Amino acid sequence: MSKKLPFKVSARAARLIGRENVSNAEGAIIELVKNSYDADAKFCILYFDNKNSLHILDDGDGMNSNTIETHWMTIGTNNKETDIKTPSGRVRTGAKGIGRFALDRLGSKCHLETVPKEKADKSVGCRWDVNWQDFENEKLKTIGEVSAKLEEVPSLDLNQAVRKILWSHCPRIENTLQTILHGTAISIIELRDSWDKYSLNRLYRNLGTLIPAKEEKDFSILLISDEYPDDFGLIDAGICDDFDYKVSAKADSKQNISITITRNEQDLEKLNFDLFSREAMQRPPYDKETCSPSKPMRPFKVFA
């Protein structure tokens, strides 16, 4: 007589696998900021308070109870691989479904409040709580025996929850707080790492490179620390205007790719304009108009 046996994963093994994918605290925070970006948030606030907690707040699409149960609580989901773009057209940055393990890497406990965008007018949201120490309970053999607490809240004022967390910083970001009708507020409690000024400086710099620089900024990150109130703040990815050549590519529905090359290798303001009056400088590509960085080269088709 034969029978089919399901594989089982111990709670401790699942936790170790997650920690292997999120090897350090800085990487864990970046993974969570990526989640905010993938949720089409306009901003993400990172707030280190003086009570050994980290709060991550965004105004993204939020989650309903079904999303939490089928995606957030499911390890290694591939929804970001099959659905590579967000509703607003962003290319998703996360792919492994390990954001929840980033929470474990950062602290012992987690409290999450979220209001999905589709229910923002009614403020219908969810609260989610987990104690990661439960994974170390030797009496619980498999990961299926470890549980988190999920509660649907008929009237969840996310704006009030965020203000409660950031009460001492409200004047600094008052305009931002007024916009939070939907999104997610995560509180990571009993941090496992010491976030001194050196660590925060390193995080601040690396977050600046998380989102590729672009001319139209649509995602902002704000870093606040109670211990260093006069340091950090808005993280500016910056616009990359220090280039000799800039290449822009665009693909259409027929898989045709057009490329535009913008020249910027010369600073015309430092040149003597009499140079362009010479006969040899009257013809392209040496004339003043061709050398101007404000005029990109004509787009051309690469393949069809």
TAWO-V894613 format. One line per field, one symbol per residue. phi: phi as a letter, one per 40 degrees, with the letter a starting at -180 (. if undefined). psi: psi as a letter, one per 20 degrees, with the letter a starting at -180 (. if undefined). burial: # if it has 16 or more other ideal C-beta (glycine too) atoms within 10 Angstrom, else .. Layout:
BEGIN
phi->???
psi->???
burial->???
END
This chain:
BEGIN
phi->.bacbccbbcdccccccccccbcbcccccccccccccccgccabbbbcccbgbbbbbabccgbcccccccbccbcgcbccccbcbcdchcccbbacgbdcccccccacbabbbabcccbccbfcbbbbbabccccccccccbccccbbcbbcbcbbcccccccccbdcbddcbdccccccbahbbbbbbfdcbccccccccccdccccbcbdcacbcbabbbbbbccbccbghccbcgbcbbacbbbbbbbbccgcbbbbbbcacbccccccccdcccccbcbccbccccccccbccccbccab
psi->pqqppqqqpqghghghgghhhnhrhghgghhhhhgggijkqhqppoooajklqppoprlaiaqrhgggghghippkqkhihhniqrhijqpqhqiikjhhhhghhhrhqppppqoqhijhhikoaqppqqoiihiioihogrhiipqrppppohnonhghgghhgkhijghhkghghiinhrbpopooqmqiqonahgghggggghhhjgppqqhopjpqppppphhmhirbbppohqpnjnqgqpppqpqaijkppppppppkiqnhhiqoiihiiqgijiqqkirhghipiioqqpqqpgr.
burial->..........##.##..##.##..##.######################...#############.##...#....#..#.....#...#.###.######################..#..######.###..#....#..#..#.#.#..#..####.###.##..#...#..##..#.########.#...#....#..##..#..##.......#######......#..#.#.........................#............#..............#.#...........
END
